[in-house]
Amino acid sequence: MAKLTDLAEEYREAAVRLRLAIEDRQERAAQGDSGAIRDLQLLRQMLAEMRDLRRLTECYYSKPRSRLYTTAGLTAPRRNGEKG
């Protein structure tokens, strides 16, 4: 099983590949390719999520985690207004 720091490095590499794909699609979009224009929005969203995941895995044990990709904020539901 991979360590989270190893996963962080893989997310970094994937982000680089996504950035290159974005640059390619930007060139195609500038030439009028409508498919490239649609791809750009998806690729940018994927890049943002990849960066978030890299930050999360890079410092997973040393920083407080947000609720976005973890179960850090889960609480048990209350029953009949009582605790427990």
C-alpha positions in Angstrom: 0.0 0.0 0.0 1.3 3.4 -0.9 2.1 6.1 1.7 0.2 9.3 1.5 3.4 11.2 0.7 3.9 8.9 -2.3 0.4 9.7 -3.4 1.0 13.4 -3.0 3.9 13.1 -5.5 1.7 11.1 -7.9 -0.9 13.8 -7.7 1.8 16.4 -8.4 2.8 14.5 -11.5 -0.8 14.2 -12.7 -1.3 17.9 -12.2 1.7 18.6 -14.5 0.2 16.4 -17.2 -3.2 18.1 -16.8 -1.5 21.5 -17.1 0.1 20.4 -20.3 -3.2 19.2 -21.6 -4.8 22.6 -20.7 -2.1 24.4 -22.7 -2.7 22.2 -25.7 -6.4 22.7 -25.5 -5.9 26.5 -25.2 -3.9 26.5 -28.4 -6.6 24.5 -30.2 -9.4 26.7 -28.8 -7.5 29.8 -30.1 -7.7 28.1 -33.6 -11.5 27.7 -33.2 -11.8 24.1 -32.1 -15.1 23.9 -30.2 -14.3 20.5 -28.7 -11.2 22.0 -27.1 -13.2 24.8 -25.6 -15.5 22.3 -23.9 -12.5 20.2 -22.7 -10.8 23.3 -21.1 -13.5 23.7 -18.4 -13.3 20.0 -17.4 -9.5 20.0 -17.4 -9.4 23.1 -15.2 -11.8 21.5 -12.7 -9.7 18.3 -12.7 -6.5 20.3 -12.1 -8.1 22.2 -9.2 -9.2 19.0 -7.6 -5.8 17.3 -8.2 -4.1 20.2 -6.4 -6.5 20.0 -3.5 -5.9 16.3 -3.2 -2.1 16.8 -3.3 -2.3 19.3 -0.5 -4.4 17.0 1.5 -2.2 14.0 1.1 1.0 15.9 1.5 0.2 17.2 5.0 -2.4 14.7 6.0 -0.9 13.9 9.4 0.5 17.4 10.2 -2.4 19.7 9.4 -6.1 19.8 10.4 -8.2 18.5 7.5 -11.1 20.2 5.9 -14.4 18.4 5.3 -14.1 18.5 1.5 -12.4 15.2 0.9 -12.4 13.6 4.4 -14.9 12.6 7.1 -13.4 15.1 9.6 -16.8 16.8 10.1 -19.1 13.8 10.5 -21.1 13.5 13.7 -23.7 11.0 14.7 -27.3 12.1 14.3 -29.4 12.8 17.4 -32.4 10.6 18.1 -35.5 12.2 19.6 -33.7 15.3 20.5 -31.5 13.4 23.0 -27.8 13.0 22.9 -26.5 9.5 22.2 
